[in-house]
Amino acid sequence: MVTKRKFGYETTDGWGYDILKAHAKTNRKYPTEAESVLWQALRGKRLGVHFRRQHPIDGYIADYVCLSHNLVVEIDGQYHFYGNQPIKDDERTAILQSRGYKVVRFTNEEVLHSTESVINIIRQSLKQHYTMQQNEQKTHPNPPKGRESMKTSQQNPNPTPQDGECTSNSPIPAGTPSLWEGRGGLIVVSAPSGSGKSTIINWLMSEHPELNLAFSISCTSRAPRGTEQNGVEYFFLTPEEFRQKIENDEFLEYEEVYEGRFYGTLKSQIETQTQKGQNVVFDVDVKGGCAIKQHYGDRALSLFIQPPSIEELRRRLEKRGTDTPEVIDQRIARAEYELTYAERFDRVVVNDDLATAEAEALAIIQEFLAQEPCPEATEDS
C-alpha cells in the first residue's frame, strides 16, 4: 500500500514513510551543536531556497534537503569515521545520486569552525543545479507541451530575454556588454551579524544569474570524503603542502581551525576564476574585507551592509530567537566595533528596508562590473 502524498514533499512511499517520519521528528528535538548552527543558516529560505531538516528520503533520514534543487546536506559526527559506517555512507550517497540528488557532507568541526566556508559550498552546489537546468533548457528549448511544461510556463510567464533584448524586468539596459565577458571582478561584502548580508548575497546570486557571481573554491588540509572531488568542493592538500604555501605567501587568507586542519583561499585560484570571467564574491568579516580590498585595489569592490541603528540590530537579533541574551550582547559589542570600519569600504548600503537595500546593492554591483578595466601597470608606468 502506498501512502497518499498529502503535501507533495513525501519522498518515501508506503508504511515506511510514517516510521521514518516519527524518527525524524525525534531527531529534530535533539539536534547536535553543529546541526543547530547549520540550521540557523539554512532555515527560512536564508539561502534563497527552502530546506527541510531531518527529512526522510528513499528509506533513510537526511540531515537537510532542498527538494527544489535535489541537494542533500549531511553532517558527519565522529561515529561516521569508524567501523563500516564510511562504507554505509558511501552506499547511501550512491543511492541518492542514482535518484538524481547531489550529496555534500561536512564534519562537525567544519560546520562549527568554518561555517562560512560550509555555507559557500552549499551555495555553489545550488548554483551548479541552476546552471544544469539552464543548460538543459538550452539543449531542449522547445519541450513537448505536456502537463509539466504547461506548469513551468505558468510559473515563469516572463522568459529570460535573449542577448541584446531588453524587457521591463531586465536588470541591464540593452547594449550593455555581457558582465562576464573578459576578466571578472572581485566583490567583497562585509557586515555585522544580523545586518542582512547573507540574505542580500543570496538574492543577488539566485535572482540575478546574469551577474555571474561565484564563490571561490577554497583549499583544505583534510582528506576528501565520499564523492568529493579535488577542484570541485575543495582543493585538497596535505598539511605539509598547506604550510609550504603559507611560507610562499600563496594564500589570500587562511585559517587553522584546529591543529593540522587548515582552510584558505589561494591567490592563484582567484586569478583562475576571474580569468574565466567569473565575478568572485567574498563573504568575509570587516578585517578580511579590508585586507582583500588593500591587496586588489581597484579590481575589487568593497561593500559594507549596515543596519539602520544598533537598537534595530538588537531588535533583529532578539527576534531571531536563536541566541541567549549574553550572546546577543556579545554580537552587539562586536557590531559596534565593526561599524567603525564602514568608512573604509567603497560603498555602504543601509539595510533599513530589505527590498530597497537589495536594489541598491544590485545597482552598485552592476555599475562596478560595467566599468572599463584599468590598464595593467607596467614597469615603465
C-alpha positions in Angstrom: 0.0 0.0 0.0 1.3 3.4 -0.9 0.8 6.4 1.4 -1.1 9.1 -0.2 1.0 12.2 -0.6 -0.8 15.0 1.2 1.7 17.8 0.8 3.8 16.8 -2.2 7.1 16.6 -0.3 7.0 12.9 0.8 10.0 11.2 -0.8 9.4 7.7 0.6 6.3 5.7 -0.2 4.4 3.2 1.9 4.2 2.5 5.7 8.0 3.1 5.9 7.4 6.8 5.5 5.4 7.0 8.7 8.1 5.2 10.6 10.9 7.4 9.3 8.8 10.5 9.9 8.4 9.5 13.6 12.2 9.0 13.9 12.8 12.3 12.1 10.5 14.2 14.5 12.5 12.8 17.4 15.8 13.8 15.7 14.6 17.4 15.3 14.1 17.7 19.1 17.6 16.7 19.9 20.0 18.3 17.3 23.7 18.3 17.7 25.5 21.6 18.1 26.7 21.5 14.5 23.2 20.7 13.3 21.8 23.7 15.2 24.4 26.0 13.8 23.9 25.0 10.2 20.1 25.1 10.5 20.2 28.7 11.5 22.0 29.4 8.2 19.5 27.3 6.1 16.1 27.9 7.7 13.6 30.4 6.4 15.0 30.5 2.8 18.1 32.3 4.1 19.9 30.9 1.1 17.1 31.8 -1.3 15.6 28.3 -1.3 13.6 26.1 1.1 15.5 23.4 3.1 13.9 20.7 5.2 15.8 19.2 8.2 15.7 15.5 9.2 13.7 14.6 6.2 13.0 11.0 5.0 14.4 10.3 1.5 14.4 6.9 -0.1 14.5 4.9 3.1 16.7 7.0 5.3 16.7 10.3 7.0 18.8 13.1 5.6 20.0 15.9 7.8 19.0 18.6 5.4 17.4 18.5 1.9 16.4 21.1 -0.7 13.9 19.3 -2.8 13.6 22.0 -5.4 17.4 21.7 -6.2 17.8 17.9 -5.4 20.5 18.8 -2.8 21.2 16.7 0.3 23.4 18.1 3.1 24.8 15.8 5.7 26.8 16.5 8.9 29.0 13.5 9.9 29.7 13.0 13.6 32.7 11.0 14.9 30.9 7.6 14.5 30.8 8.2 10.7 34.6 7.5 10.6 34.7 4.2 12.4 33.9 0.6 11.5 31.9 0.1 8.4 30.0 3.3 8.8 32.0 5.1 6.0 31.0 2.2 3.6 27.3 2.6 4.6 27.6 6.4 4.0 29.1 5.8 0.5 26.3 3.4 -0.3 23.6 5.9 0.8 25.3 8.6 -1.3 25.4 6.3 -4.3 21.7 5.5 -3.9 20.8 9.2 -3.6 22.9 10.1 -6.6 21.1 7.4 -8.6 17.9 9.1 -7.7 19.2 12.4 -9.1 20.3 14.0 -5.8 23.7 15.7 -5.1 25.1 15.0 -1.7 27.5 17.2 0.2 29.0 16.1 3.5 30.7 18.1 6.3 32.2 17.2 9.6 31.1 18.7 12.9 34.4 20.6 13.1 33.9 22.1 9.6 30.4 23.4 10.5 31.4 24.8 13.9 34.8 26.3 12.9 34.4 27.1 9.2 30.7 27.9 8.9 31.2 30.5 6.1 33.2 28.0 4.0 30.4 25.4 4.5 27.7 27.8 3.5 29.7 28.9 0.4 30.0 25.3 -0.7 26.2 24.8 -0.3 25.6 28.0 -2.3 27.9 26.8 -5.0 26.1 23.4 -5.2 22.7 25.3 -5.5 24.2 27.4 -8.3 25.5 24.3 -10.1 22.0 22.9 -10.1 20.7 26.1 -11.5 23.4 26.1 -14.2 22.5 22.5 -15.2 18.8 23.5 -15.5 19.8 26.4 -17.8 21.9 24.1 -19.9 19.1 21.6 -20.3 16.8 24.4 -21.3 19.3 25.4 -24.0 19.6 21.8 -25.2 15.9 21.4 -25.3 14.5 24.8 -25.9 11.0 23.6 -27.1 9.9 20.8 -24.8 6.6 19.0 -25.6 3.5 20.9 -24.3 2.7 18.3 -21.7 1.4 18.9 -18.2 4.8 19.6 -16.7 5.8 22.1 -19.4 2.5 23.9 -19.1 3.1 24.2 -15.3 6.5 25.6 -15.9 5.2 28.1 -18.4 2.6 29.3 -15.8 5.2 29.6 -13.1 7.6 31.5 -15.4 5.4 33.8 -17.5 8.4 36.1 -18.3 11.0 34.1 -20.3 14.7 35.0 -20.0 15.5 37.7 -22.6 18.0 36.8 -25.3 21.3 38.6 -25.7 20.7 42.3 -26.6 17.0 42.1 -25.8 15.6 44.4 -23.1 12.4 43.8 -21.2 10.8 45.8 -18.4 12.2 43.2 -16.0 15.7 43.2 -17.4 18.3 44.5 -14.9 20.7 45.5 -17.6 19.9 48.1 -20.3 20.1 47.0 -24.0 23.5 47.4 -25.4 25.4 46.8 -22.1 28.2 44.3 -22.7 27.8 40.9 -21.1 29.1 41.3 -17.5 31.2 38.1 -17.8 33.0 39.0 -20.9 36.7 39.2 -20.3 38.2 39.4 -16.9 35.9 39.0 -13.9 35.7 41.3 -10.9 36.0 40.9 -7.2 33.2 41.8 -4.9 33.9 42.0 -1.1 30.8 42.1 1.2 31.1 42.6 5.0 28.6 43.4 7.7 27.8 42.9 11.4 25.8 39.8 12.2 22.1 40.5 11.7 22.6 43.2 9.1 21.2 41.1 6.2 24.4 40.5 4.4 23.8 36.8 3.6 20.2 37.5 2.6 21.3 40.2 0.1 24.1 38.0 -1.4 21.7 35.0 -1.7 19.2 37.2 -3.5 21.8 38.5 -5.9 23.0 35.1 -6.8 19.6 33.4 -7.1 17.7 36.2 -8.8 20.4 37.7 -11.0 22.5 34.9 -12.6 23.4 37.4 -15.4 25.9 38.8 -12.9 27.8 35.5 -13.0 28.7 35.7 -9.3 30.6 32.8 -7.8 32.4 32.0 -4.6 36.0 31.0 -4.8 37.0 27.3 -4.3 38.9 27.0 -1.0 41.8 24.8 0.0 41.7 22.4 2.9 44.2 20.1 4.5 41.7 17.4 5.3 41.2 14.3 3.1 38.3 14.2 0.7 35.2 12.3 1.8 32.5 10.5 0.0 32.2 11.7 -3.6 34.1 15.0 -3.1 36.4 15.8 -6.0 39.5 17.8 -6.0 38.9 21.2 -7.5 35.1 21.0 -7.1 34.2 21.2 -3.4 37.8 22.0 -2.3 41.4 21.7 -3.4 42.8 19.0 -1.1 46.3 19.5 0.2 48.3 17.7 2.8 49.1 19.8 6.0 52.7 20.0 4.8 51.7 21.3 1.4 49.4 23.8 3.0 52.2 25.0 5.3 54.5 25.3 2.4 52.1 27.5 0.5 51.7 29.7 3.7 55.5 30.1 3.7 55.4 31.0 0.0 52.7 33.7 0.7 50.3 32.0 -1.8 47.2 32.5 0.3 45.0 35.5 0.2 43.6 34.4 3.5 43.7 31.2 5.6 42.8 29.8 9.0 43.9 26.8 11.1 40.6 25.7 12.7 42.5 23.3 14.9 45.9 21.7 14.8 46.7 20.5 11.3 43.3 21.3 9.9 43.6 24.3 7.5 41.3 26.2 5.2 42.2 29.0 2.9 41.9 30.8 -0.4 44.7 30.8 -2.9 45.6 33.9 -4.8 46.1 31.8 -7.9 42.6 30.4 -7.6 41.1 33.9 -7.6 43.1 34.7 -10.8 41.9 31.5 -12.4 38.2 32.2 -11.8 38.4 35.9 -12.8 40.3 35.0 -16.0 37.3 32.7 -16.8 35.1 35.8 -16.4 33.6 34.9 -13.1 32.9 37.7 -10.7 34.2 36.3 -7.4 32.3 37.1 -4.2 34.0 37.2 -0.8 31.6 36.9 2.2 34.1 37.9 4.9 34.4 39.8 8.2 35.5 43.5 8.1 39.2 42.9 8.7 39.2 40.3 5.9 37.3 42.6 3.6 39.7 45.5 4.2 42.7 43.2 3.6 41.3 41.9 0.3 40.5 45.4 -0.9 44.0 46.5 0.0 45.5 43.6 -1.9 43.5 44.1 -5.1 42.8 47.8 -5.1 40.5 49.0 -7.9 40.0 45.4 -9.1 37.8 44.9 -6.1 34.6 46.5 -5.0 34.2 46.6 -1.2 30.6 46.8 0.0 29.5 47.3 3.6 26.0 46.3 4.7 25.0 48.5 7.6 22.0 48.2 10.0 19.9 51.4 10.4 20.9 51.5 14.1 22.4 49.5 16.9 18.9 49.4 18.5 17.4 48.0 15.3 20.2 45.4 15.1 19.5 44.3 18.7 15.8 44.0 17.9 16.5 41.8 14.8 18.8 39.5 16.8 16.3 39.2 19.6 13.5 38.5 17.0 15.6 35.5 15.6 15.2 33.8 19.0 18.3 31.7 18.4 20.8 33.4 20.8 20.9 33.9 24.6 20.9 37.5 25.9 24.6 37.1 26.7 25.4 36.1 23.1 23.3 39.0 21.8 25.3 41.3 24.0 28.5 39.9 22.5 27.2 40.3 19.0 26.2 43.9 19.7 29.6 44.7 21.2 31.3 43.2 18.1 28.9 45.1 15.8 29.7 48.4 17.4 33.4 47.7 16.7 32.7 46.5 13.1 30.7 49.6 12.3 33.9 51.7 12.8 35.2 50.0 9.6 32.3 51.2 7.4 34.1 54.3 6.1 37.0 52.1 4.9 34.7 50.4 2.3 34.0 51.7 -1.2 30.2 51.8 -0.7 27.8 51.5 2.2 24.3 50.1 1.9 22.0 50.8 4.9 19.6 47.9 5.2 16.6 49.7 6.6 14.2 48.1 4.1 15.4 44.8 2.6 13.9 45.3 -0.9 15.5 48.8 -1.1 18.8 47.5 0.1 18.8 44.7 -2.4 18.1 47.0 -5.3 20.8 49.4 -4.1 23.4 46.6 -3.9 22.4 45.4 -7.3 22.8 48.8 -8.9 26.2 49.3 -7.2 27.5 45.9 -8.4 26.2 46.5 -11.9 27.9 49.9 -12.1 31.2 48.3 -10.9 31.1 45.4 -13.3 30.2 47.7 -16.3 33.3 49.8 -15.8 36.2 49.5 -18.2 39.0 47.6 -16.6 42.0 49.6 -15.5 45.1 49.1 -17.7 47.6 46.8 -16.1 50.6 48.6 -14.5 53.9 48.1 -16.2 57.5 48.7 -15.1 57.7 51.8 -17.3 54.5 53.4 -15.9 
